[in-house]
Amino acid sequence: MKQESIRQLFLSEKSGNEEEEVALQNASKQIVQTAILQAVQQVSQESQQQEKKVNSSVRLQLERGELTKKHEKK
């Protein structure tokens, strides 16, 4: 009878450990997914900001006529 109790205890602990491991794996996956999403969003924002700076610079140069002067020299 003791062996059966020990076996049941072992199986219940094993089952509990497996459930805990699955929960930890799921939590890990969620953390990684969140980190990747945040990184992608940051890169996207930085890219948009850089694009706005370039567009502003080009617009300013066009307004000043600087771009057309460069093209005329060629």
N, C-alpha and C positions, 0 to 999 in steps of 0.2 A: 504494500500500500504506500509506503514511503516513496518508492521508486516512481509510482504513478503521480504522486503529488509533485515530486521534483520535476518530472517530465512536463506536467501541466504548467508549472511555474516557469520552466525554461521556454516553453512554447508561447506563453503569454508575454514574457519579456521579449522574446524574439519578435513577436508580432508588434509589440509596442515600439521596439527599436526600429523596425522596418517602417512603421507609420511615421515615426519621428524623422527618420532619414528622408522619407518622401517629402515631408513637410519642409525640411531644411533645403532639399533640392529645389522645391518649388519657390521657396523664399529667395534662394540664390538666383534662380532664373529671373525672378521679378526684379531683383536688384540690378542684374546685368542689363535687362531690357530697359529699365528706367535710365540707367547710366548712358546707354547707347542713344536713347531718344533725346536725352538732354544734350549730349555731344553733337548730335545731328542738328538740333535746333540752334545751338550756339554757332556752329559753322554756318548755318543758313543765315542767321542774323548778321554775322560778321561779313558774309558775302554780300548781303543786301546793303549793308552800310558802306562797304567799299564801292559797290556799284553806284550808290547815290553820290559818293564823293567824286568818282570819275565823271559821272554825268554832270554834276555841278561845275566841275572844272572845265569840261568841254563846253558847256553852255556859256560860262564866263568868258572863255577864250573866243568863242564865236561872237559874243556881244562886243568884245574889244576888237574884233577883227584880227586877232592873232593867228588863228588857224588859216585864214585866207592869205595872210601875208607869207606864211611859211610855204603854202602851195604855189604862190606866185613866184617865189624865188627859184623853184625847181624848174 
